[in-house]
Amino acid sequence: MATRQEAREAREAKLDELHQRLTGAVERLVSGPDWARALAFAARFRARSFSNTLLIWEQHQGAFEQGRVPEPFPSYVAGYKQWQALGRQVEKGQPGYQILAPVTGRFASANPADAESWRRLGKGEKPRAGEVVRSKMVGVRPAYVWDASQTTGDPIPEPPAPRLLEGESPAGLWDGLAAQIEERGFAVLRVPHEGLIHGANGMTDYTANTVAVRENMDRAAQVKTLAHELGHVLLHGHDQDEARQHRGIGEVEAESVALMVGAAHGMDTRSYTIPYVSTWAARVDGKDPVEVVKATGEQVRKTALAILDQLDTAQIGDGTPPGLERDTTRRAAPAHVRPVPAAEPAPSRRVASLPEPGARPVPVPAFEGRGL
């Protein structure tokens, strides 16, 4: 029987292997199309962290190449006992996909407002009288999930998926996105053509608190542009940190949020234009490009999820098998997703989104949407 020290060392070795695998997966996201494909995939598994999405994707691709699964992309993933709870059993000889699972601890404090007053409770330890108890993540551990194709048993019900014609906008999506923009103190404007917004598809003006989208595009392009501008509103206001204001990351984040929102509604994401990933990630001074990509991906996922949670629209699943209740709590809007009062002063800066392919270049403000 393995000693506690041996078990700890084995777990650490697995974690090291997982981090190396994750780093390799991130390093392979070297171009805009690669990033776009990763985000489109992440939209189908958006209930999981960006890092875990990449780990699932990379390991499933390997399983497909080895002939262990029939399709190159997973459908639903769950843990061993979760599949059993749904009346399905992992097939013999099917190894699971390793992911990073959170390790939580219980902390108590008699003065919750004082960050220094929190103390971690031991196993089975009860709080003292008057103390408040909260849980928080203290680390990660390796865990395993399996794709539905690696299991047999009761059929998996398939919920209806949105189906869109080319150029069509998902029902209710424009109104839902516009409402979220307006809740943050911005007016949504439709303008007749791009000449009124410096040749762009859309523009967010933090001084006038307006979001403008040109009307001479098909409905799908208009709603995609509105999602892009909502990404700017949520992520790139004047009170955001300096790294987030970096032009390359700003455009990648806004376009990636739009991509995930669109993908979650069954929209075609092949036309989404994203700057060269290895270039913008390398330009953030003092930051490891791999960590920049991981942090950006997670920021995009959380922002897109906050948007999707507030929409009353038909969306594709999030990778959780139908009928399974995962132990996840629906998020309140993240700290970066908060109203910006219309009367609050802001620097004079406008953010314009990407022009249509072939559009004539027109000078625009410093923070605009043409990539790098």
N, C-alpha and C positions, 0 to 999 in steps of 0.2 A: 504494500500500500504506500502511495506517495506521501511524503511528509508535507506539512504545510508550506515549508520553504520551497520544496520541489514544485508544488502546485502553483505557488506564486511565480516562480521562475518560468514555468510553462506558460502561464497566462501572459507574462510580460513578453515572452518570445512571440506569442500569437499577436499581441498588440503591435510589436515592432514590425512583424510581417504585414499586418493590416495597414499600418502607416506607410510602409514602403510601397505597397500595392496602390494605396490611394495617391501617393505622390506621383507614381508612374502614370496613373490615369489622368491626373491633373496636367502633368507635363505634356501629355499627348493632345491636350486642347490648345493647339498652337495657332489655329486660324479661326476666322469668323464662322465659316461653315461648320467646323468641328464643334465650336461653342454652341452654335444654334441647334445642332443635332442633340447635343447633350441637354440643353434646356428643354427642347421639345420632349425628350425622353423624361426629364425630371418632372415635367408637367403631368405626366401619367402616373408618377409616384410621388406627388408633391406632399403627401403626408409624412414623408421621411426626409431627413436632412439631406442637403446637397451632397455631402460626403458619402453618406450611405447610398444615395441614388447612384453615384458614380461606381461605388464598390459593387452594387448589384448588377449594374450594366456591364462592367468589365468581366465579372465572373460568369455571368450568363452567356456573354459572347464566347468565352472559353468553353463553356459546356456545349454550346451549339457547334463549335468547330470540332469538338470531340465526339459529336453525335449523341450526346446524352439527353438533349432536349430537341424538340422538332422545329422550333421557331427561333429566329435570331433575337427576338425581343420577348421579355417576360410579359405575362398578363397580370397575374396577381401574385403577391408573395406574402408569406406568413410563417410563423414559427411552427415547430413540430406539433406542440400540443394545441396550438390554434387551429391547425388543419384537422386534428382529431376532433376538436369541438365542432367542426363543420361537417363531420362525417366522412372525412377523407384521411388517407394514410400515406405517408411518404413511402415511395417505392424502395425496396431493398437495393442498396448499392448506390443510391443517389446522394452524393455529398451536398451539404447545404452551402449557402453563400454566407461568408463571414461578413458581419457588419459590426459597427461600434454601438453598443448599448450603454445608456447612461447608468451610472452608479450614484444613488442619492443618499444623503445623510439627513438626519433630523437635528435641527438646531433650536435652541431655546434662548429667550431673552426676556427680562423684566422691563426693558426699555428698548422696544423695537426700533425707535428712531435713531438710536446710537449703534452705528455699524460695528463698533468695537465690542459691544456688549454680548454679541451672540456667541454661544458656546455649543459645541457639538455634543449631542446626547449619545451615551453608549448604548449597546444593544440591550433592550429591555428597560433602559433607564427612563424614569418618569420625570416630567418637568417639576420644578418647585412651584409653590403656590404663587399665583400672580404672573407666571411666565407665559409668554406666547410661544407656540411651537410652529416652525415652518420647515419644509423640506427644500433642499436645493441639490443640484448636481455637484458631486465632488470628484468625479472621474468617469472613466469609461471602461468597459470590459468587452471582450469578444462575445458575440452571440451569432446565432445562425437562423437563416430563413430559407425557405424553399419556394420555387415557382410552382404554380398550379400544375404545370405539365410534368412535374416530378412526383405527383401524387395521383392516387386513384380513389374512387369512392363515389359518394353522392354527387350528382351533377351540380355545377355552380350556376346559379341563376344569372343571366346576363341582362342587366338593366339596359333600357333603350339608350342609344348614344346619339348625340346631335349629328344631323346630316345636313350639310350646307352645299348649295350650288355655288359655282365659281362666282366670286364677286358679291355674294350675299352676306349680309351681316346677321349674326345670331339674334334672335328675337329678344328684345329687352336689354341688350348689352349696352347700346349707346346711352339709353336713359339711365341705366344703373351706374355707368362710369361717370356720366355728367353729374349725377346727384352727388357722388363722392367728391368730385372736384368742387362743386358749389358748396358743399358742407365745410370746405376748408377756406371759404371766403373768396373764391375765384368765380368770375363769370365765364360761361362757355359761349363762344361766338362761332358762327359759321360764316366764312368769308367766301366770295364768289370764286376767287382764283389766287394762285400762289404769289402773284405780283404784289398783293396787299400784305404779305407776310414774308417779304424778302426771299421769295423763291422757294420756300419750304412747304412741307406738307402741313405742319402745324407749328405753333409757337406759344410758349408760356412766358408771359411778361410779369415779373414779380413786382414791378413798380405800379402798373395799372391793375394788377391782380386779375388778369384775363388769360384765358386759354382759347386760342383761335385755331380752327381746322378749316382747310379749304374744301369747298363743296364739289369741285370739278374732278372728283375721283369716284370710283365705285364705292358702295356702302361698306364693303369689307375693309377697304383701305382707310376710309374715314374713321371707322371704329377702332382699327388698329392704331391709327395716329392718336386718337383720343386716349387710348390706353397708354401709349408712349408718354404723352404729356402728363397724364395722371402720375406716371412713374416719376417724372421730374418734380411735380408738385409735392409728392410725398418724400422724395429723397434729396432734392437739391435746392431747398430753400436757403435763404441767407443765413440761417442759424445752424446749418449742418457743418460737420467737421471738414477741415481743409482737404484731407485725403479724398473725401467724397466729392469735393468740388472739382477734382482733377478731370480735365475735359474728356480724356479717353474713357475713364471709368464711368463718368456721368452718362455718356451716350450709350455705353455698353449696358449699364444698369437700366436705363429707361427703355431701350429697345428690347432688352431681355425680359423685363416685366411685361411689356406688350406681347412678346412671343409666348410667355407662359400663360397669360390670360387668354390669348387667342387659342393656343393649343388645348387648353382646358375646355374650350367650347367647340373643338373639332375643326378649327380653322386651319387652312393650309399655311404652314410656316416657312415654306421654301423660299419665299421672296424676301424674308426679313434680312436686312442688311446690317451686319455687325462689324465694327472695326477689327483689324488684325489683332488677335488676342495677345500674342506674345509681345507685341510692340507696346500696347498700353499698359500691360502688367509690369513690364520692365522699366517703365518711366516713372514709377512711384518711388521717389528717393528713399533709400534706407529700408525698403520692404522686399522680402523674398517674393519673387513673382508667383511661386506656387501658393504661398499663403494669401497673396492678393487675389488670385483666381478663386481659391476656396472661399475666402471671406465675401467676395463679390457674389459668387453663386448662392451662398446662404442668404445674403442680404436680399437678393432678387427673389429667392423662394419665399422668404418671410413676407416681403412686400406684396408679391403676387397673391399669396395665400390670404393676407389681410383683405385685399381687394375682392377676391373670389368669395370669401366668407360673407361679405356684405351684399352679394348679388343674388337676386331671385331669378336665376336663369338656368336653363338646362345645361349641365356640364358633364363631361366624361368622368369616370371614376378616378380615385386617387391612388390606385394600386392596392387598396385594402379589399380582400375578398368580400363580396356581398354577404351580409349576415354576421360578419365579425365585428365586434365592438373592440377596437384597440384602446389601450389605456392611454388615451391622449385627451387633453383638455383643450377645447376650442380657445384660441388665443383672443384676448382683447387686442385692440389695435396696438402694434408695437410703439415704442417710444418715439420712433421717427414718423409714425403715422398719426399726426395730430393736427387740429385745425390751425390755420394761419390767419389771424384776424385781419380783416380787410384794412383796418386803420393802422396796423402795425407798420412802421417804416421798413423799407427794404432797399438794398442797393439797386441801382438802375442796371438791370441785366435781363436779357431776354434769352430764352432757350428755344431754338427752332429745330424741328425734327427733320428727318432725312427727306430730300427731294426724290421724286420719282426717277427711276433709271433713265438716263439720257437728258434730264432736265438741264437747262443752261445754268452754269454757276453764277450766282449772284452774291455780292458781298453781304455778309450778315454779321450780327453782333458776335462778340468774342466767344461766348459759350453757345455753340450751335451744333447742328446734327449732321455733319458730313464725315464723321469718323476722324481718322488721324492723317 
